[in-house]
């Protein structure tokens, strides 16, 4: 199920989809809501794959989808972003992602399918205590002159590179997880399924 959040420009698109959001009002009406869910909605809640049209995702932008109740980020990275990956490896805890969670086809520096190495698909959940890190794609800025872009967890300060690989010496023990995914066409991504990939 798609949300319409997009960083860093905060431009909104992909409207029309319904976002599942918790809250007191929802809890009060949970039984009738579940009873009235369509078959496809029930399948999505149970973890069915989520289709993502990334045709309008511009280089440097991030959009968030929801899969199995977790935020899944899709980031279209620029060439500059990809060039930072090799430079940062000496500073990372697990540069090869050997102790982290991703499908075999994403065991590479980009943590992406190699026919779309510019596109990162990742669960946006910090591996320390589960906060959702913030996206800081630009070099420098408030994270310091040596920051090359990536993700920063505001809860306890863990830093990740633009592939979600955690820096050494951070509270977070592992890189952020990459879910199974595949492309059903050039710009249509299926999150949560790779059996046909
Ligand atoms: S939850 Fe992210 S650093 Fe603690």
Boltz pocket constraint, residues with backbone or C-beta under 6 A from the ligand:
constraints:
  - pocket:
      binder: B
      contacts: [[A, 126], [A, 127], [A, 128], [A, 129], [A, 130], [A, 131], [A, 153], [A, 154], [A, 155], [A, 156], [A, 157], [A, 158], [A, 171], [A, 172]]
      max_distance: 6.0
